[in-house]
Amino acid sequence: MKSSFVFILTLIAGLMLEALTFPEALLWYRPEWALLVILYWVIALPFRVGVGVAWVLGLMVDLLQGGIMGQHSLTYVIITYSCAVFYKRLRMYHRWQQGIFVALLVSLNQLIDFWIDYYSGGAEPTLMIFMPALITGLLWPWSFIVLRSVRRMYSIR
């Protein structure tokens, strides 16, 4: 019971970080916090956390950001499934190598989000859409350490 509560708290913390407002000039440098948290849990506990949790978390992000309903759910499910397929391989890599893989997955997330926004008339083409992926990949080693210590401290299995 306690471990499930802490797991849910980490997802809520990811949502809270996702809801932080950024200045207009730094908006492109905003990391994908919720996706970072779900990717950690998919790698750490792939049989407990999967596409269902990613879908619900994506709906929550859609509600927070006020975008098209289901946009983040779609991308989170695709990214979570891709990560779940390769979780055994990812565990063997060093954290910085995992960070590169996370950056690639978040790049795919950003690209799908951009396509949805572009075809709904809300985005202009720019290469800056990949900047959050770079920032998220750089934050991966530290978030991995923090979330792993939380998982071990509360014996989340």
C-alpha positions in Angstrom: 0.0 0.0 0.0 2.8 2.4 1.0 4.8 1.7 -2.2 1.8 2.3 -4.4 1.1 5.6 -2.7 4.8 6.7 -3.3 4.6 5.5 -6.9 1.5 7.7 -7.5 3.2 10.6 -5.7 6.1 10.4 -8.2 3.7 10.6 -11.1 1.9 13.6 -9.4 5.3 15.2 -8.9 6.0 14.8 -12.6 2.6 16.4 -13.4 3.3 19.3 -11.1 6.7 19.9 -12.7 5.0 19.7 -16.1 2.5 22.4 -14.9 5.3 24.9 -14.0 5.1 28.1 -16.0 8.1 29.2 -18.0 9.0 32.6 -19.3 8.2 33.0 -23.0 11.9 33.2 -23.9 12.6 29.9 -22.2 9.6 28.0 -23.3 11.5 25.9 -25.8 13.9 24.7 -23.0 11.1 23.2 -20.9 11.8 19.5 -20.2 9.1 16.8 -20.5 8.9 15.9 -16.8 5.9 13.6 -16.9 7.4 11.6 -19.8 10.7 11.4 -17.9 9.0 9.9 -14.8 7.0 7.4 -16.8 10.0 6.3 -18.8 11.9 5.7 -15.6 9.1 3.5 -14.2 8.8 1.6 -17.5 12.5 0.8 -17.4 12.5 0.0 -13.6 9.2 -1.9 -13.4 8.0 -2.9 -16.9 5.5 -5.5 -15.7 3.8 -3.1 -13.3 3.9 0.1 -15.4 2.9 0.1 -19.0 0.8 1.8 -21.7 -2.3 2.1 -19.5 -0.5 4.2 -16.9 1.1 6.2 -19.8 -2.4 6.8 -21.3 -3.8 8.1 -18.1 -0.8 10.3 -17.4 -1.1 11.6 -21.0 -4.7 12.6 -20.4 -3.7 14.4 -17.2 -1.0 16.3 -19.2 -3.6 17.2 -21.8 -5.9 18.6 -19.1 -3.0 20.6 -17.6 -1.8 22.1 -20.8 -5.2 22.6 -22.4 -4.3 21.1 -25.7 -6.2 18.7 -27.9 -7.6 15.9 -25.8 -5.7 12.7 -26.3 -2.6 14.3 -28.0 -0.2 13.5 -25.2 -2.0 10.2 -24.5 -1.2 9.1 -28.0 2.4 10.1 -27.8 3.0 8.7 -24.3 1.5 5.3 -25.3 3.8 5.2 -28.4 6.9 6.2 -26.4 6.1 3.9 -23.5 5.5 0.9 -25.8 8.8 1.6 -27.5 10.6 1.8 -24.2 8.9 -1.3 -22.9 10.1 -3.3 -25.9 13.8 -2.3 -25.3 13.8 -2.2 -21.4 16.2 -5.1 -21.0 18.7 -3.5 -23.4 18.3 -0.1 -21.8 19.2 -1.5 -18.3 22.6 -2.7 -19.6 23.6 0.8 -20.8 25.3 3.5 -18.8 23.1 6.3 -17.6 24.4 8.8 -20.2 23.7 6.2 -22.9 20.2 5.8 -21.6 20.0 9.6 -21.7 20.7 9.5 -25.4 17.9 6.9 -25.9 15.5 9.0 -23.8 16.4 12.0 -25.8 15.6 10.1 -29.0 12.2 8.9 -27.6 11.3 12.4 -26.4 12.3 13.7 -29.9 9.8 11.3 -31.4 7.3 12.6 -28.8 8.0 16.2 -29.8 7.7 15.3 -33.5 4.3 13.6 -33.2 3.1 16.5 -31.0 4.3 19.0 -33.6 2.6 17.1 -36.4 -0.7 17.2 -34.5 -0.3 20.9 -33.7 0.7 21.7 -37.2 -2.2 20.0 -38.9 -4.6 21.5 -36.4 -3.2 25.0 -37.3 -1.4 25.8 -34.1 2.3 25.4 -34.9 5.0 26.8 -37.2 7.9 24.6 -38.4 11.1 25.1 -36.4 14.0 22.9 -35.3 13.5 24.2 -31.7 10.8 21.5 -31.2 13.7 19.1 -30.4 15.2 21.3 -27.6 13.0 19.8 -24.9 14.2 16.4 -26.0 17.8 17.5 -25.5 17.1 19.0 -22.1 15.2 15.9 -21.0 18.0 13.6 -22.1 20.5 15.7 -20.2 18.3 15.5 -17.1 17.9 11.7 -17.3 21.0 10.7 -15.2 20.0 12.9 -12.3 16.3 12.0 -12.4 17.3 8.3 -12.7 19.3 8.6 -9.5 16.5 10.4 -7.6 13.8 8.0 -8.7 15.9 4.9 -8.1 16.6 6.1 -4.5 12.9 6.7 -3.9 12.1 3.2 -5.3 14.7 1.6 -3.1 13.8 3.6 0.0 10.2 2.6 -0.2 10.8 -0.9 -1.7 8.6 -0.3 -4.7 8.4 -3.5 -6.7 
